[in-house]
Amino acid sequence: MERVVSSEKKYGPKPKRTFVQFLLSKKVAPYVFVSPFIISFLLLFFYPLVNGIIMSFQSILPGQTTFVGSSNFERILNPTFYRALYNTSVYVILTTIILVAIPMVLATILNSSMMRFSHFFRASLFIPALTSVIVAGVVFRLMFGESDEAIANAIIGFLGFEPLQWRYGAVTGMFLMVILASWRWIGVNIIYFMAGLTNVPKELYEAAEIDGAGVIQKFFHITLPLLKPVTIYVVTLTVINGFRMYEESFVFWENASPGNIGLTVVGYIYQQGFQMNNMGFGSAIGVVLMAIIFIVSIIQLKFFGALKKGD
């Protein structure tokens, strides 16, 4: 009988696995690659979320923290919060209409084979998104200044209208916030819609042309239905960003708008939490805002049919 020699005696002891080899093993490597996301999610989202909910039930003063139950939430229903919620809701509705309809139409035009220099226009429309909100806000404040020499007042004066105090009226103040947001984000949404248009088969347009369909008919019967996934994404993103808007209001009034015409819910959180040193009440407003965004997002997803009955 041949003597069976163990592999350890024949080839020597197995080399020990290094730490790098352990990390690159099939069982461990997937967790290593997803760990940056998990760690950042836990530290930057989950922990602040849980801590914010806990703080909403507390009264937080320098060196003193006490639980006060639901009293912070009971205080939220006040005229100032109603005004902030009204301003934010109007802002969300206006920006959603503008930042969905206009980018969709412009993307369709830029995607047309008849359009020349489309790449130049794409880059030009995207540049505002790279601009700082503070810098853009300063420019807009100069353009819509109160003096007769400001650009906006000079234009309406040339047309025969009286100069306006743009930052001191409820309607004109809302116009400033909406126009600044629209100027910044139209280019980004155009890119989203143009990416969606690349997935629309050109054969459908050719078949529609053979059947005698015009430009408007092709848009409503081909482009619009096939852009539905992108439209849902853009609407959801615009609604969420609208409710969490703060910069557009801050650059015009710095949390001191007359009659709270520019106060938003996030601005109210900052005002109560940091300026008034009432972090517990500010956290409660933040929890309510989070619930509002969640409910509105679910409603609009149901409206678009993105959530099925079984979901």
C-alpha positions in Angstrom: 0.0 0.0 0.0 1.2 3.4 -0.9 1.6 5.7 2.0 -0.8 8.6 1.8 1.1 11.8 2.5 -1.0 14.7 3.8 -0.8 17.9 1.8 0.6 19.8 4.8 3.6 17.4 4.9 4.0 17.3 1.2 3.7 21.0 0.4 4.4 22.4 3.8 2.0 24.5 6.1 -0.7 26.7 4.3 0.4 30.3 4.2 -1.6 32.6 6.5 -4.1 35.0 4.8 -3.1 38.6 5.1 -5.6 41.2 6.2 -5.9 42.6 2.7 -6.6 39.1 1.3 -9.3 38.8 4.0 -10.9 42.0 3.0 -10.9 41.0 -0.7 -12.4 37.6 -0.1 -15.8 36.9 -1.8 -17.6 36.9 1.5 -16.2 40.1 2.9 -15.5 42.3 -0.2 -19.2 43.2 -0.8 -19.6 44.6 2.7 -16.3 46.5 2.4 -17.5 48.2 -0.8 -20.9 49.2 0.6 -19.5 50.2 4.0 -18.8 53.9 3.0 -22.4 54.3 2.1 -23.6 52.6 5.2 -21.3 54.6 7.5 -22.2 57.9 5.9 -26.0 57.0 6.0 -25.8 56.1 9.7 -23.7 59.2 10.7 -25.2 61.9 8.4 -28.8 60.8 8.1 -30.0 58.1 10.5 -28.4 59.6 13.7 -29.5 63.2 13.0 -33.0 61.9 12.2 -33.3 59.9 15.4 -31.7 62.7 17.5 -33.9 65.3 15.9 -37.1 63.3 16.8 -35.9 62.9 20.4 -35.1 66.6 20.6 -38.6 67.5 19.4 -39.9 66.2 22.8 -37.4 68.2 24.8 -36.8 71.7 26.0 -33.2 72.5 25.3 -31.5 75.4 27.0 -27.8 76.1 27.5 -26.7 73.4 30.0 -30.3 72.2 30.6 -32.3 69.6 28.7 -35.7 68.4 29.9 -38.5 66.3 28.4 -41.7 68.3 27.8 -43.8 65.7 26.0 -45.8 66.9 23.1 -45.9 70.6 24.1 -43.5 71.6 21.3 -45.9 70.1 18.7 -48.9 71.9 20.3 -47.1 75.2 19.9 -46.5 74.7 16.2 -50.1 75.6 15.2 -49.6 79.4 15.3 -50.0 82.2 12.7 -46.3 82.4 12.0 -46.1 78.7 11.1 -49.2 79.0 9.0 -47.6 81.9 7.1 -44.4 79.9 6.6 -46.3 76.9 5.4 -48.4 79.0 3.0 -45.3 80.6 1.5 -43.6 77.3 1.1 -46.6 75.6 -0.5 -47.1 78.4 -3.0 -43.4 78.3 -3.8 -43.6 74.5 -4.3 -46.6 74.7 -6.6 -45.1 77.5 -8.8 -41.6 76.0 -9.1 -43.0 72.5 -9.8 -45.1 73.9 -12.7 -42.2 76.0 -14.1 -39.4 73.5 -13.6 -41.3 70.6 -15.2 -43.2 72.2 -18.1 -40.5 74.5 -19.4 -37.5 72.1 -19.2 -39.6 69.4 -20.9 -40.5 71.6 -23.8 -36.9 73.0 -24.1 -35.4 69.5 -24.0 -37.7 68.4 -26.8 -36.6 71.4 -28.9 -32.9 70.8 -28.2 -33.3 67.1 -29.0 -34.8 67.9 -32.4 -32.7 67.1 -35.4 -33.5 70.6 -36.8 -31.9 72.3 -33.8 -28.4 73.7 -34.5 -25.7 74.3 -31.8 -27.7 72.1 -29.3 -24.6 71.2 -27.4 -23.8 74.9 -26.9 -27.3 75.6 -25.5 -27.2 72.6 -23.2 -23.9 73.8 -21.7 -25.2 77.4 -21.4 -28.4 76.4 -19.7 -26.5 74.2 -17.2 -24.1 76.9 -16.1 -26.6 78.6 -13.6 -26.6 75.4 -11.6 -22.9 75.8 -11.0 -23.3 79.3 -9.6 -23.4 80.0 -5.9 -26.8 80.9 -4.5 -25.3 83.8 -2.6 -23.6 85.2 -5.6 -26.7 84.8 -7.8 -28.8 86.3 -5.0 -26.6 89.4 -4.8 -27.0 89.9 -8.6 -30.7 89.4 -8.4 -31.0 91.9 -5.6 -29.2 94.5 -7.7 -31.3 93.7 -10.7 -34.6 94.0 -8.7 -33.5 96.9 -6.5 -35.8 99.6 -5.2 -34.2 102.4 -7.1 -35.5 103.7 -10.5 -32.1 102.9 -12.0 -32.3 99.1 -11.2 -32.6 97.0 -14.3 -36.1 95.6 -13.6 -37.5 99.0 -12.6 -35.9 100.7 -15.7 -37.6 98.1 -17.9 -41.0 98.5 -16.5 -40.5 102.3 -16.4 -39.8 102.2 -20.1 -43.0 100.3 -20.6 -44.9 103.0 -18.7 -45.4 101.4 -15.3 -44.4 102.7 -11.9 -41.3 101.4 -10.2 -41.9 98.5 -7.8 -40.5 97.8 -4.3 -39.8 94.2 -5.3 -38.7 92.9 -1.9 -41.5 94.5 0.1 -44.6 93.0 -1.5 -46.0 89.5 -1.0 -46.5 88.9 -4.7 -43.3 90.4 -6.0 -41.3 88.8 -3.1 -42.6 85.3 -4.1 -41.8 86.2 -7.7 -38.2 86.9 -6.8 -37.8 83.5 -5.0 -39.4 81.6 -7.9 -37.5 83.3 -10.6 -34.2 82.7 -8.9 -34.9 79.0 -8.3 -36.2 78.7 -11.9 -33.0 80.4 -13.3 -30.8 78.0 -11.3 -32.5 74.6 -11.9 -34.1 74.8 -15.4 -30.8 73.6 -17.0 -30.5 70.7 -14.6 -34.0 69.5 -15.4 -33.4 69.9 -19.1 -30.5 67.4 -18.8 -32.8 64.9 -17.0 -35.4 65.2 -19.8 -32.9 65.0 -22.6 -31.5 61.8 -21.0 -35.1 60.4 -21.0 -35.5 61.4 -24.7 -32.6 59.3 -25.7 -34.6 56.2 -24.8 -37.5 57.2 -27.0 -37.3 55.1 -30.2 -37.1 57.3 -33.3 -39.1 54.8 -35.2 -42.2 55.9 -33.3 -41.8 59.5 -34.6 -41.2 58.2 -38.1 -44.3 56.1 -38.0 -46.3 59.0 -36.6 -45.1 61.2 -39.4 -46.2 58.6 -41.9 -49.7 58.6 -40.3 -49.8 62.4 -40.7 -49.2 63.4 -37.0 -48.0 66.9 -36.4 -45.4 68.2 -33.9 -48.0 68.8 -31.1 -49.6 65.4 -31.7 -46.2 63.6 -31.5 -45.4 65.5 -28.3 -48.6 64.6 -26.5 -49.0 61.0 -27.8 -45.3 59.9 -27.9 -42.9 62.2 -26.0 -45.1 62.9 -23.0 -46.2 59.3 -22.2 -42.7 57.9 -22.7 -41.1 60.6 -20.5 -43.4 59.6 -17.6 -40.6 58.0 -15.4 -38.4 61.0 -15.8 -41.3 63.3 -15.1 -42.1 61.5 -11.9 -38.5 61.8 -10.8 -38.3 65.5 -11.6 -41.6 66.3 -9.9 -40.6 64.4 -6.8 -37.2 66.1 -6.7 -38.7 69.5 -7.2 -41.3 69.1 -4.6 -38.8 67.9 -2.0 -36.4 70.7 -2.8 -39.2 73.2 -2.7 -40.3 72.3 0.8 -36.7 72.3 2.1 -35.9 75.6 0.3 -34.0 78.2 2.4 -31.3 79.9 0.4 -33.6 81.7 -2.0 -35.4 83.3 0.9 -32.2 84.1 2.9 -30.4 85.9 0.1 -33.3 88.4 -0.3 -34.3 89.0 3.3 -31.9 87.2 5.7 -34.8 85.9 7.9 -36.2 89.4 8.3 -38.8 89.9 5.6 -41.6 92.4 6.2 -44.7 90.7 7.4 -43.0 87.3 7.0 -43.6 87.5 3.2 -40.5 85.5 2.6 -40.5 83.2 5.6 -40.4 79.5 4.7 -40.7 76.5 7.0 -37.0 75.8 6.9 -36.4 79.5 7.6 -38.8 79.2 10.6 -36.8 76.2 11.8 -33.6 78.2 11.7 -35.2 81.2 13.3 -36.6 79.3 16.3 -33.7 76.8 16.6 -30.7 79.1 16.3 -31.8 82.7 16.6 -34.2 82.1 19.4 -32.1 79.3 21.0 -35.1 77.0 21.1 -33.7 73.8 19.6 -36.6 71.6 20.9 -39.3 73.6 19.1 -37.2 73.9 16.0 -36.8 70.1 15.9 -40.5 69.7 16.3 -41.1 71.9 13.3 -38.5 69.8 11.4 -40.4 66.6 12.2 -43.6 68.1 11.0 -42.0 69.2 7.8 -40.6 65.7 7.3 -44.1 64.3 7.7 -45.5 66.9 5.2 -42.9 66.0 2.6 -43.6 62.3 3.0 -47.3 62.7 2.7 -47.1 65.0 -0.3 -44.6 62.7 -2.0 -46.9 59.7 -1.5 -49.9 61.6 -2.9 -48.0 62.7 -6.0 -46.6 59.2 -6.6 -50.2 57.8 -6.3 -51.4 60.5 -8.7 -48.8 59.5 -11.3 -49.5 55.9 -10.8 -46.0 55.1 -9.7 -47.4 53.3 -6.6 -49.6 50.3 -7.4 -52.5 49.3 -5.3 -50.6 46.4 -3.9 -47.6 48.6 -2.7 
